[in-house]
Amino acid sequence: MMSLIRRYFLSGLLVWLPIWVTILVIKFLVDILSNTLLMLPHQYQPDALIGFHVPGIGVIITLLVIFLTGVVVANFIGRRLVMIGDAIIAHIPLVRTIYASVKQVLQTLFKPGGQSFRKVLLVEYPRTGMWSLAFQTGDGASEVERSLQGEAMVSLFIPTTPNPTSGFLMMMPRKDVIELDMSVDQALKFVISLGVMQPLGNGMNAKKNAAENRH
């Protein structure tokens, strides 16, 4: 009897839990976008200008501002304005450190043609004989490679399960990592699902790299 109750409960949980988590994530994102308008003086906020509250207007306005900003900075004048703004921020202590770090990370992640989080790797971690999925974040730092007598290195991020936003930054010799024939989306699903959702791929890159490493 208890096993039947448990089975029914788990079946119901598998239906409602993904829906609940999805709603929470969407609500979290919507709240962030909506709350950006709170930075405006009260008299300039949409509710004050219109005279009544419109659900979702904060999200719409925030997305519209982001889009229009992209249109402006895509031309010469917009780029010059961004450069002037960067120059001003560069003279503000503490603020310049945070701003420059965040901007550099975002440019690295979203730069077209970049290698950050574009490749899924297989690395031997945390010990010999145990393997973990990792995402390539870039090439090894030049200073590190010089300290290691010029050995080619690669920087990578090993995510934790089931929360892939935390993890470990590692630097490994390029010869010790195996590039997998797996998309980043597939790898993330594999990590989040605790390995239940198996990625699809022909594994050609992994086999090729494993063979090269053995030689």
N, C-alpha and C positions, 0 to 999 in steps of 0.2 A: 504493500500500500504506500509506504513512504517513498519507495523508489519511483512509483508512478507519479506521486505528487511532485517529487523533485524533477522528473522529466518534463512534466507540464510547466512547472515554474521556469525551468531553464529555456524551454521553447518560447514562452511568453517574453522572457527577458531578452532573448536574441532578437525578438521583433521590436521591442520598445526601446532598448538601450541605444542602438544606433540612431534612432529617430530623436531621442532625447539629447544625445551628445551633439548631433547635427544642429538641433535647434539652439543649444547653448552656444556653440561656436558662432553661428550666424548672428545670434543676439549680441554676443561679445563684439563682433566686428561692426555691427550696426551702431552699438553704443559708442564705440570709439569714433566712428565717423560723425555721429550726431553731436558728440561732446566737443568736437573741434570748434563748433560755432560758439561755445561758451566763452571762448577767448575774446570774442567781440564785446564791446561795450553793450550794456543791456538795451539801450535805445536803438542799436543797429542790428539786433538779433531778429531773425525772421518772425518770431511770435509777436514781438513788439511792433514791427513794421506792418504786419498784416492785421494784427488785432486778435488773432486766435491761433491755436496750435494746429499745425498740419502734420500728421504722422509721416515720418520718413523724409521730410523736407531737408533736414540736416544732412542726410546721406546724399540726397540728390545734389544739393549745393556743393558739398565737399568734393564729390566726384567731378562735378562740372568745373570747379576751380582747379582741380588737379589736371584735368584735360586741357583747359585753356592755358594753364601754365606751361604745359608741354608744347602747345602750339606756339606760344611766345618765345620760349627758349630755343626752339628749333631754327630760328633765323638769326642773322648776324647781330642785330640790335639786342635780342634777348640774351644771346650768349655773352655780349659785352656787359649787360646789366648783372648777369650772374657772376662774372669775373669781378666786377666792382664790389658786389656784395660779399664775395669770398675774401677780397682784399680787406674789407672793413672788419669782417669777423676775425681775420688772421691777427688783428691787433688787440683782440680782447682776450685777456688771460683766462684760462680754464675753459671758456666757451669755445675757443678755437681748437683746443685739444679734442673735446667731445665731438664738435661739428666735423672736423677733418677726419676723425676716425670713422664716424658713422657714414660719411659721404664716400670714403674710400672703400669701405666694405660693400656698400650698395652698388657702387660702380663696378666693383670686381665681380659681384654676383650677377648683375643684370647686363653687363657689357656684352654686346653681340659678338659671337665668335670666341668668347672667353672660355676657359677650361674649368672655371670654378663650378663645382657641383654638376659637371657635364658628364663625368665618368664615374662608373661604379667599380670599385676595386675590391679584391679579396686579399686580406692580409692575415698573417699568422699572428694572432693576438687573442688572449693575453699571455699565452705561452706556446711553446713549440707543440704542434699537433692540434691546436685549437685555432679555428679560423673565424674571422669576423668580416662583415660587410663594412665598407668605408666609401666615402665620397672624396674625390680629388678636389682640393681647394686651390692648388697652384703648384708651381715648381718650388724646389727647395731654396731657402734663402742663400744668397751668394756667400755671405760670411760663414754660414754653416758648412757649405760645400768646400770652401777654402780650408776650414779647420779640419775637414775630413780628407785632406789631400786630393781635392777635386772630384770626389765621388759624386755622381749624379744622384740628387735626392728629389723626393716629391713630398709635398705637404698634404695631409689628408685629415678628414674628420670622421671619427668612429662614433656613430650615434648610439644612444642607449635605447632600451626597449622597456615599455611601449612608447616612451616619449622621445622622439628623435630630435627635439630641439636642444637637448642636453647631450653631452658626449665628451670626447677627448680629441684634442689636436695633437697629431703625431707627425713626425718627419721620419721617413724610411728611405733606404736606398731604392732607387727606381727598379733595380733588378729583383727586389724582394716583394714587389707587389704584382698582382695578377689582374689585368683589366678584364672585366666580365662583359659578356654580351647581354646586358640588362639595362633597361632604362632607369632613370632616377625615380620615376613614379612607381615602377615595379619594386624597386629596392625599398622605398619608403613603406609601401604596403606590406612587404615582407617583414620589415622591422616592427611596424605598428601592430601587426596581427600576431606577433610572437612566433613568426615562422609558419603560420597556418596557411596564409595565401602564398602559394608557390609561384614565383615569377616564371613567365614563359620566355623562352629564348633558345636558340640552337646551340649556344655555348661555344661557338667557333673561336671567339676571341679568347675565352678562358683557356681552351685547350691549346691554342697557339702560344699564348703567353706562358702557360705552365711548361710547355715543351721547351721554350726558349730559356726559361729559368733553370731547368734541369741541366741545360748545357752551359 
